[in-house]
Amino acid sequence: MPPAPSFPWQTRPLTVLGITTLVQIVTVMIAHSMVVIAPAMAGVLAVDPALIGFQVSLVYGGAMIAVIFGGRLVQRFGACRTQQYCLALSALGAFGAMVPNVAVVALASLLMGIGTGPTTPASSHALNRFTDPANRNLLFSLKQTGVPLGVVSAAFLMPSTTLAVGPQWAFATVATIALLSIAVLAPARATWDDDRTPGVRLVQDPLGGLPVVWRHPVLRGLSLAAFFYAFTQLCVTSFTVTMLVTEFGVGLVQAGLLLSLVQLSGVVSRVLFGIYADRLGSALKPLALIGCATAVMCAITALLGPGWPRTGLYLLLVCLGASAVGWTGMFIAEVARVAPKGQVGIATSGAIAFNFLGILCGPALFAVAYGFVGSYAQTFGLLTLVALIGVAILLKTRRVESSTLQC
């Protein structure tokens, strides 16, 4: 018998999964580094802590602009080099956040977002190329655990480092981690980037992958639903710490740890729902179910008050995290499943743009709503309607896909 073909270790599925997840963790950690120390940064910058919603919007405004061109970046530079560029920009943003000036921090936030945006099209290209399609939802869900794990990393690292040596050194720490991660990716470039097309123009289409998404009915429905799901998710992750500190008297470090519980519950639910979606062969039904659960949890959060037992509060936060944070792996896997052949990176960049648009709008509008409501917990209750709109879009998309298959 001829010997079994050998593949470079850089292209083995677990290696690809591990490296892409690392990049996701580091860039998301930096993108959320300011959120988890919002009360401390508000003191440094002499602003209201509620304004952190606008900082998050700046981060994901940069991400939304960058991700539109993510597919072209992957075509021109390759999946590996694109992720290295993302890490470098994220590090630059973290170094910029060390400057105690509102204008500089705003610019640094944009750089953090630009560094975050193209990572998903790049990782989707690599995963779709080097892994088994039969396990697509599970593998993409595992990779997307990098998002909550990135927030968990920020929640563990930033508050304790800030209390020990100040926010400037906390930002320097995460920037250094990003620079070290660039070196980790270096051995993969030769094999990951051998399909790149150096002559591709980055701005040949100013709308990037958006037209591809909009022309495809299922991609369009997925992307519109992602707007509302991301809107809800980022409000949850952006304001949980501030709600716990200001309305429930929880210490900054303990609030960061509780945010970690929210994110870790999302890690578990991503994996479980990914397995469920693989068995169904489609993620549309699981995505609708998880949206319904999010709506219920947001409605219950509106009932929170100082008299709630801490155990009940913590359990609610875990359930909220499992639902609000657990959807993105299935979403990206579903985009890869239905994308036109050879256009996974382009389609992913267009779909993720809607995701980032929801992130851009959500925290800022939440901050505005809080100004009228005056309670973080009750403002969370308004997210019930947002989540249900996403569910309605997904249910309509399922009907569209079913009718298309029957024709």
ChimeraX attribute file (.defattr): number of C-alpha atoms within 10 A of each C-alpha:
attribute: neighborCount
match mode: 1-to-1
recipient: residues
	/A:1	3
	/A:2	4
	/A:3	5
	/A:4	6
	/A:5	5
	/A:6	7
	/A:7	8
	/A:8	8
	/A:9	13
	/A:10	18
	/A:11	18
	/A:12	14
	/A:13	17
	/A:14	15
	/A:15	14
	/A:16	22
	/A:17	21
	/A:18	15
	/A:19	20
	/A:20	25
	/A:21	23
	/A:22	22
	/A:23	28
	/A:24	26
	/A:25	25
	/A:26	28
	/A:27	33
	/A:28	27
	/A:29	30
	/A:30	31
	/A:31	30
	/A:32	27
	/A:33	26
	/A:34	28
	/A:35	27
	/A:36	31
	/A:37	26
	/A:38	25
	/A:39	20
	/A:40	19
	/A:41	22
	/A:42	16
	/A:43	11
	/A:44	15
	/A:45	14
	/A:46	12
	/A:47	13
	/A:48	12
	/A:49	20
	/A:50	23
	/A:51	15
	/A:52	25
	/A:53	25
	/A:54	20
	/A:55	27
	/A:56	27
	/A:57	26
	/A:58	26
	/A:59	28
	/A:60	31
	/A:61	24
	/A:62	22
	/A:63	31
	/A:64	29
	/A:65	20
	/A:66	24
	/A:67	33
	/A:68	28
	/A:69	27
	/A:70	32
	/A:71	31
	/A:72	28
	/A:73	29
	/A:74	30
	/A:75	23
	/A:76	20
	/A:77	22
	/A:78	25
	/A:79	33
	/A:80	27
	/A:81	22
	/A:82	25
	/A:83	31
	/A:84	23
	/A:85	18
	/A:86	28
	/A:87	29
	/A:88	22
	/A:89	24
	/A:90	31
	/A:91	28
	/A:92	21
	/A:93	28
	/A:94	29
	/A:95	21
	/A:96	23
	/A:97	27
	/A:98	18
	/A:99	17
	/A:100	15
	/A:101	13
	/A:102	15
	/A:103	10
	/A:104	15
	/A:105	22
	/A:106	19
	/A:107	18
	/A:108	27
	/A:109	31
	/A:110	26
	/A:111	29
	/A:112	34
	/A:113	33
	/A:114	29
	/A:115	32
	/A:116	30
	/A:117	30
	/A:118	32
	/A:119	32
	/A:120	26
	/A:121	31
	/A:122	30
	/A:123	27
	/A:124	23
	/A:125	25
	/A:126	23
	/A:127	25
	/A:128	19
	/A:129	15
	/A:130	17
	/A:131	18
	/A:132	11
	/A:133	16
	/A:134	11
	/A:135	17
	/A:136	25
	/A:137	30
	/A:138	23
	/A:139	26
	/A:140	28
	/A:141	28
	/A:142	21
	/A:143	29
	/A:144	30
	/A:145	27
	/A:146	25
	/A:147	27
	/A:148	28
	/A:149	23
	/A:150	27
	/A:151	30
	/A:152	26
	/A:153	24
	/A:154	29
	/A:155	30
	/A:156	19
	/A:157	20
	/A:158	29
	/A:159	25
	/A:160	19
	/A:161	16
	/A:162	18
	/A:163	14
	/A:164	11
	/A:165	10
	/A:166	17
	/A:167	25
	/A:168	18
	/A:169	16
	/A:170	25
	/A:171	25
	/A:172	17
	/A:173	18
	/A:174	24
	/A:175	26
	/A:176	15
	/A:177	15
	/A:178	27
	/A:179	18
	/A:180	13
	/A:181	19
	/A:182	18
	/A:183	10
	/A:184	14
	/A:185	18
	/A:186	12
	/A:187	12
	/A:188	19
	/A:189	17
	/A:190	13
	/A:191	15
	/A:192	20
	/A:193	19
	/A:194	11
	/A:195	14
	/A:196	16
	/A:197	15
	/A:198	12
	/A:199	9
	/A:200	14
	/A:201	12
	/A:202	16
	/A:203	11
	/A:204	10
	/A:205	13
	/A:206	10
	/A:207	13
	/A:208	24
	/A:209	26
	/A:210	23
	/A:211	14
	/A:212	20
	/A:213	25
	/A:214	17
	/A:215	10
	/A:216	14
	/A:217	14
	/A:218	24
	/A:219	26
	/A:220	22
	/A:221	22
	/A:222	25
	/A:223	28
	/A:224	21
	/A:225	30
	/A:226	31
	/A:227	26
	/A:228	27
	/A:229	30
	/A:230	28
	/A:231	28
	/A:232	31
	/A:233	25
	/A:234	24
	/A:235	25
	/A:236	25
	/A:237	23
	/A:238	25
	/A:239	25
	/A:240	22
	/A:241	27
	/A:242	25
	/A:243	19
	/A:244	21
	/A:245	18
	/A:246	15
	/A:247	15
	/A:248	17
	/A:249	12
	/A:250	16
	/A:251	13
	/A:252	23
	/A:253	21
	/A:254	17
	/A:255	23
	/A:256	30
	/A:257	19
	/A:258	22
	/A:259	30
	/A:260	24
	/A:261	22
	/A:262	29
	/A:263	30
	/A:264	22
	/A:265	22
	/A:266	27
	/A:267	26
	/A:268	18
	/A:269	23
	/A:270	29
	/A:271	24
	/A:272	15
	/A:273	23
	/A:274	31
	/A:275	20
	/A:276	18
	/A:277	23
	/A:278	19
	/A:279	13
	/A:280	12
	/A:281	15
	/A:282	20
	/A:283	26
	/A:284	21
	/A:285	16
	/A:286	19
	/A:287	28
	/A:288	22
	/A:289	16
	/A:290	21
	/A:291	29
	/A:292	20
	/A:293	18
	/A:294	29
	/A:295	26
	/A:296	19
	/A:297	24
	/A:298	29
	/A:299	19
	/A:300	17
	/A:301	23
	/A:302	18
	/A:303	12
	/A:304	21
	/A:305	14
	/A:306	10
	/A:307	7
	/A:308	11
	/A:309	10
	/A:310	11
	/A:311	9
	/A:312	11
	/A:313	16
	/A:314	15
	/A:315	13
	/A:316	18
	/A:317	23
	/A:318	21
	/A:319	21
	/A:320	26
	/A:321	28
	/A:322	25
	/A:323	27
	/A:324	32
	/A:325	31
	/A:326	33
	/A:327	30
	/A:328	26
	/A:329	28
	/A:330	31
	/A:331	30
	/A:332	27
	/A:333	30
	/A:334	24
	/A:335	27
	/A:336	26
	/A:337	19
	/A:338	14
	/A:339	20
	/A:340	15
	/A:341	8
	/A:342	9
	/A:343	15
	/A:344	25
	/A:345	30
	/A:346	30
	/A:347	30
	/A:348	33
	/A:349	33
	/A:350	30
	/A:351	30
	/A:352	30
	/A:353	30
	/A:354	25
	/A:355	26
	/A:356	27
	/A:357	22
	/A:358	27
	/A:359	30
	/A:360	27
	/A:361	24
	/A:362	29
	/A:363	28
	/A:364	22
	/A:365	16
	/A:366	25
	/A:367	22
	/A:368	16
	/A:369	17
	/A:370	17
	/A:371	13
	/A:372	9
	/A:373	12
	/A:374	11
	/A:375	17
	/A:376	24
	/A:377	23
	/A:378	20
	/A:379	23
	/A:380	27
	/A:381	20
	/A:382	18
	/A:383	27
	/A:384	23
	/A:385	16
	/A:386	22
	/A:387	29
	/A:388	21
	/A:389	18
	/A:390	26
	/A:391	26
	/A:392	15
	/A:393	19
	/A:394	26
	/A:395	17
	/A:396	13
	/A:397	20
	/A:398	19
	/A:399	12
	/A:400	14
	/A:401	13
	/A:402	11
	/A:403	10
	/A:404	11
	/A:405	8
	/A:406	6
	/A:407	5
